[in-house]
Amino acid sequence: MADAWVGVQPDVASPYYPYVKVTDAATLAGAENIPYALCKYLMDLPMPGYAPPSENRYPRARLKKLLYWDGELPLNQPLPTAEQMLSIKYNPMLPDAPPDTERGYRIFPQEMVRQSQHRAQSVLRVYLGDATRVQGREEMRDAFLWRQQIIYVIMTNVGMETNTGMTAISRAYDMTQAIVEATEGVNIGGIGALTGTRISKFDDERMNSGYKIYQYIDWHGSAPNPFFDNRKSG
């Protein structure tokens, strides 16, 4: 049946058959990879022609040391190697892979429900929250975009919350500040920059406390989703 608005017949090969897509629209394609991209960015791994800096004036260097080293004065410790950082990152593609025997998994590119931590360790989770429709700039081909929320959860066992030797006397807040410094104003592929909206404090009334950072990024995305476009189904 032809669409009365545009006067064209639906194509049986179209993903919208038996209907017709009559306007280009933001699809959020690619946004599903945001948590993984942010975790990889925050881990600051070596790349060809790039070696991660170790000085504490770099926020990602501070974050890595605070996440990896549990003892006192973590910023006085050497920068964790790529192998060490990868050993504490949970990989959902390899869910049965054993974690670091001493530290366990500490970096999660998705929301996960875990029991209260009874060991002294820190955890970072990054996942997607709500998405809302917002109006874009007039010159854009799609006047409406998706504003995708991103949530960071930083949690620390109380046994090591105050052993950093830093002014804040809070490992969780030190990590929170390092993440904000490393991400605010950075464009990771969306339209515009990562922008914070609020930070909230929480605790589980047992052994862990921490912060949640709420950011957003405006996202367009086309169709079909390029991640699946060239992949075989099944």
C-alpha positions as CSV (number, residue, x, y, z in Angstrom):
1,M,0.0,0.0,0.0
2,A,1.5,3.3,-1.0
3,D,2.1,6.0,1.6
4,A,-0.4,8.8,1.0
5,W,2.0,11.4,2.3
6,V,5.0,10.7,0.0
7,G,3.3,8.6,-2.7
8,V,5.7,5.7,-2.7
9,Q,5.3,1.9,-2.4
10,P,6.8,0.2,0.6
11,D,9.9,-1.9,-0.3
12,V,9.7,-5.6,0.9
13,A,13.5,-5.4,1.7
14,S,13.0,-2.4,3.9
15,P,13.3,-2.9,7.7
16,Y,10.1,-0.9,8.0
17,Y,7.9,-3.0,5.7
18,P,4.9,-2.9,5.3
19,Y,5.3,0.8,6.2
20,V,7.4,3.6,4.8
21,K,9.9,5.7,6.7
22,V,9.1,9.2,5.6
23,T,11.6,11.3,7.6
24,D,15.2,10.9,8.6
25,A,15.4,10.6,12.4
26,A,17.8,10.1,15.3
27,T,18.0,6.4,16.1
28,L,20.5,6.2,19.0
29,A,22.5,3.8,16.9
30,G,26.0,3.4,18.5
31,A,24.9,4.8,21.8
32,E,24.9,1.2,23.2
33,N,28.7,1.3,23.0
34,I,29.0,4.4,25.1
35,P,29.8,2.6,28.4
36,Y,32.4,0.5,26.8
37,A,34.0,3.5,25.1
38,L,34.1,5.4,28.3
39,C,35.6,2.5,30.3
40,K,38.3,2.1,27.7
41,Y,38.9,5.9,27.7
42,L,39.1,6.0,31.5
43,M,41.5,3.0,31.6
44,D,43.8,5.1,29.4
45,L,45.5,2.1,27.7
46,P,48.6,2.4,25.4
47,M,48.0,2.9,21.7
48,P,50.4,3.1,18.8
49,G,52.3,6.3,19.3
50,Y,50.8,7.0,22.7
51,A,52.0,6.0,26.2
52,P,49.7,6.9,29.1
53,P,51.3,9.5,31.4
54,S,52.0,8.5,35.0
55,E,52.1,11.9,36.7
56,N,49.3,12.7,39.2
57,R,48.4,15.9,37.4
58,Y,46.7,13.7,34.8
59,P,43.2,12.7,36.1
60,R,43.1,9.3,34.5
61,A,46.5,8.5,36.1
62,R,45.0,9.3,39.5
63,L,41.9,7.3,38.8
64,K,43.9,4.2,37.8
65,K,46.0,4.3,40.9
66,L,43.0,4.8,43.2
67,L,41.2,1.9,41.6
68,Y,44.1,-0.5,41.5
69,W,46.1,0.1,44.6
70,D,44.3,-0.6,47.9
71,G,46.9,0.3,50.4
72,E,47.8,3.7,51.9
73,L,49.0,6.5,49.6
74,P,47.9,4.9,46.3
75,L,49.1,8.0,44.4
76,N,52.7,7.2,45.5
77,Q,52.4,3.8,43.7
78,P,53.5,3.2,40.1
79,L,51.0,3.6,37.3
80,P,49.2,0.3,36.8
81,T,50.2,-1.4,33.5
82,A,47.7,-2.2,30.7
83,E,47.7,-5.8,31.8
84,Q,46.9,-4.9,35.4
85,M,44.1,-2.6,34.3
86,L,42.6,-5.2,32.0
87,S,42.7,-7.9,34.7
88,I,40.3,-5.9,36.9
89,K,37.8,-5.0,34.0
90,Y,34.8,-7.3,33.6
91,N,34.4,-8.4,30.0
92,P,30.8,-9.4,29.2
93,M,32.0,-11.2,26.1
94,L,34.0,-13.5,28.3
95,P,31.8,-13.9,31.4
96,D,33.6,-17.0,32.6
97,A,37.1,-15.5,32.4
98,P,38.6,-15.5,35.9
99,P,39.2,-12.1,37.5
100,D,42.4,-10.9,39.1
101,T,42.9,-13.4,42.0
102,E,43.8,-10.7,44.5
103,R,41.6,-7.8,43.4
104,G,38.6,-9.3,41.6
105,Y,36.7,-7.3,38.9
106,R,36.5,-3.5,39.6
107,I,35.5,-1.9,36.3
108,F,32.1,-2.8,34.8
109,P,30.9,-1.3,31.5
110,Q,27.3,-2.0,32.4
111,E,24.9,-1.9,35.4
112,M,25.3,-5.0,37.6
113,V,23.8,-6.0,40.9
114,R,26.4,-7.2,43.3
115,Q,26.4,-8.2,46.9
116,S,27.9,-5.9,49.5
117,Q,31.7,-5.8,49.3
118,H,33.3,-7.4,52.4
119,R,36.8,-7.1,51.0
120,A,38.6,-3.7,50.9
121,Q,38.3,-2.7,47.3
122,S,36.9,0.0,45.0
123,V,34.5,-0.5,42.1
124,L,33.6,1.6,39.0
125,R,30.4,0.9,37.0
126,V,29.4,2.9,33.9
127,Y,26.0,2.4,32.3
128,L,23.3,4.1,30.4
129,G,20.3,5.8,32.1
130,D,17.3,7.5,30.6
131,A,17.1,9.1,27.2
132,T,14.9,12.1,26.4
133,R,14.1,13.9,23.2
134,V,15.5,17.4,22.8
135,Q,15.5,20.0,20.0
136,G,18.7,20.4,18.1
137,R,20.1,23.3,16.2
138,E,18.0,24.6,13.3
139,E,20.8,23.9,10.7
140,M,20.9,20.2,11.6
141,R,19.1,17.7,9.3
142,D,17.2,16.4,12.3
143,A,15.8,19.1,14.5
144,F,15.3,16.6,17.4
145,L,18.1,14.6,19.1
146,W,18.3,12.0,21.8
147,R,19.8,13.3,25.1
148,Q,21.4,10.1,26.5
149,Q,22.1,9.9,30.2
150,I,25.3,8.2,31.4
151,I,25.7,7.1,35.0
152,Y,29.0,6.4,36.8
153,V,28.8,4.5,40.1
154,I,32.0,4.8,42.3
155,M,31.9,2.7,45.4
156,T,34.6,2.1,48.0
157,N,34.8,-0.2,51.0
158,V,34.9,1.9,54.2
159,G,38.1,0.1,55.3
160,M,40.1,2.0,52.7
161,E,38.0,5.2,52.2
162,T,40.4,7.4,54.2
163,N,43.8,5.9,53.5
164,T,44.8,7.9,50.4
165,G,46.8,10.6,52.1
166,M,45.0,13.2,49.9
167,T,43.3,16.4,51.0
168,A,39.8,15.1,50.4
169,I,40.4,12.1,52.8
170,S,37.9,10.2,50.6
171,R,39.0,7.7,48.0
172,A,35.5,7.6,46.5
173,Y,35.4,11.4,46.1
174,D,38.9,11.5,44.7
175,M,37.9,9.0,42.0
176,T,34.7,11.0,41.4
177,Q,36.7,14.2,40.9
178,A,39.2,12.5,38.6
179,I,36.4,11.1,36.4
180,V,34.7,14.6,36.2
181,E,38.0,16.2,35.3
182,A,38.7,13.5,32.6
183,T,35.3,13.6,31.0
184,E,33.6,17.0,31.3
185,G,33.6,18.8,28.0
186,V,35.0,15.8,26.0
187,N,33.3,14.7,22.8
188,I,33.2,10.9,22.5
189,G,31.4,10.8,19.2
190,G,28.1,12.5,20.0
191,I,26.8,15.9,19.2
192,G,28.6,18.2,21.6
193,A,30.4,17.2,24.8
194,L,29.8,15.1,27.9
195,T,28.0,17.4,30.3
196,G,27.4,16.7,34.0
197,T,24.0,17.3,35.7
198,R,24.5,16.2,39.3
199,I,26.5,14.1,41.7
200,S,24.8,12.2,44.5
201,K,26.2,10.5,47.6
202,F,25.1,7.0,48.6
203,D,26.0,4.1,51.0
204,D,24.6,0.6,51.6
205,E,24.5,1.1,55.4
206,R,26.9,-1.8,55.7
207,M,30.5,-1.5,54.4
208,N,30.4,0.6,51.2
209,S,29.9,4.2,50.3
210,G,30.4,6.2,47.2
211,Y,29.0,8.6,44.6
212,K,27.0,8.6,41.4
213,I,27.9,11.0,38.6
214,Y,25.1,11.8,36.1
215,Q,26.2,13.1,32.7
216,Y,24.5,13.4,29.3
217,I,25.5,13.5,25.7
218,D,23.3,14.4,22.8
219,W,23.2,11.6,20.2
220,H,21.9,11.2,16.7
221,G,22.7,7.9,15.1
222,S,21.4,6.8,11.7
223,A,19.8,3.6,10.3
224,P,20.7,0.9,10.0
225,N,22.8,0.5,13.0
226,P,26.4,0.3,11.6
227,F,27.4,-2.2,14.3
228,F,25.0,-4.8,12.9
229,D,24.8,-3.7,9.3
230,N,27.7,-5.9,8.1
231,R,27.3,-8.7,10.6
232,K,25.7,-12.0,9.8
233,S,22.6,-12.7,11.7
234,G,22.4,-15.7,14.0
